[in-house]
């Protein structure tokens, strides 16, 4: 679907490769790529499913406006993949439905409790 | 024969109040026109919070509590009618609602208020529970340590208010009613046995007229022998991004929709006709939301908006019929969602009958005609 421009690779032969994982599988991103570009280069057109209908969504505007490219990055949900550069060791997960919030009690005991 | 611009009943105002009354009237088989101003109007019906709420309402006017309770009880039947007529699920949930308090003082005040409210003569008493932090934490997992307690009543719920508005219009059309957007009524006057409603380039005639134009009622009511001394009261709302459903009860100031969106609201300001948002109020709303549910701390705010509630001097609805011009009615309130069932199923039939029942007498604007003490 998407592939890198050969001219780009030729003009930047020394670009550093970054070891990332996508849904646990290793992939080499290129230094300077956003997470969205990494996903597209890996051949993944979709990166999440919507909270309401569960239909697939993927990077669309590539400039931080549409919020369609949300993924889980290093454990943090709802990250805009088009706005975040990939880094070495990054763990990228495609997000299924709405993000989950933790309902674990706070570490500090409530004052009103005995 | 009637012309295309002549109706049995015309309703001025196509929001939740006019829509609910109009839907109820159209169900009776009369020819009904719903005259809606347009996007320049203040549109409280597009900015509200979506609660179907009973607890705490009616201190100072017991019949208002009873009317609210009646509407909440009739809401399931009303939602089923809308599903059948408008093919729309308005997502009614009535699992009971909580009012949470972030200090002992707030809780004390809350309990006093509810106790005084429910001790009023003539009020149909409903039970409420007072819960401490531990009891609340069992019922609503995830509440923060600064929530010291709260109150619960089983009658409270919520609904998708935008789907409701759409369903009311669709239901009206289904029963042969006519919806006319971009139709601001400049003036209303009695002409023989009928009323003439003057729009910019058109006159609508109707045997009866119902004024349900929110803040616009203040201008139109005196033209047909009624009064509607309503003023705007601003409310601001935060809308958070969708998260997996974690909250299964509406809270007076915070609710999660079936689709995951979290709404935070319930601010009240006297700001005239200024319907813009302000950072001070939004920050307070956000702070209280995070103290209520600490997990919301890193949840993104997607939208904010402000809307203008339609408030009478004492905060209660006004339902009235004109003595000087029989056939002219007035309906205004700031709880168009909660009261939608009562408006469609209880108020509309009285308008069809041509006479408001004595049980609505307490809501007449006559109660407001008491001279203010100097």
Contacts between the chains, C-beta under 8 A, distances in Angstrom:
chain1	res1	chain2	res2	distance
A	51	B	242	4.3
A	51	B	244	7.8
A	51	B	259	6.5
A	51	B	260	4.9
A	52	B	242	7.7
A	52	B	259	4.9
A	52	B	260	7.5
A	78	B	241	6.3
A	78	B	300	6.7
A	97	B	244	6.9
A	98	B	242	4.6
A	98	B	243	5.3
A	98	B	244	4.7
A	98	B	245	8.0
A	98	B	260	4.5
A	99	B	241	7.6
A	99	B	242	7.7
A	99	B	243	5.3
A	99	B	244	6.7
A	99	B	299	8.0
A	100	B	243	7.0
A	100	B	244	4.6
A	101	B	142	7.6
A	101	B	243	4.9
A	101	B	244	7.0
A	101	B	246	5.6
A	101	B	295	4.3
A	101	B	296	7.1
A	101	B	299	6.6
A	102	B	142	7.9
A	102	B	295	5.3
A	103	B	141	4.5
A	103	B	142	3.6
A	103	B	246	5.9
A	103	B	295	6.2
A	105	B	137	7.5
A	106	B	144	6.6
A	106	B	145	5.6
A	106	B	294	5.8
A	108	B	145	6.2
A	109	B	145	7.3
A	110	B	133	5.2
A	110	B	134	7.9
A	110	B	137	7.9
A	110	B	145	3.6
A	110	B	146	8.0
A	111	B	145	6.6
A	112	B	132	6.4
A	112	B	133	4.4
A	112	B	134	7.7
A	112	B	145	7.8
A	112	B	148	5.2
A	112	B	149	7.5
A	113	B	133	6.2
A	113	B	134	5.8
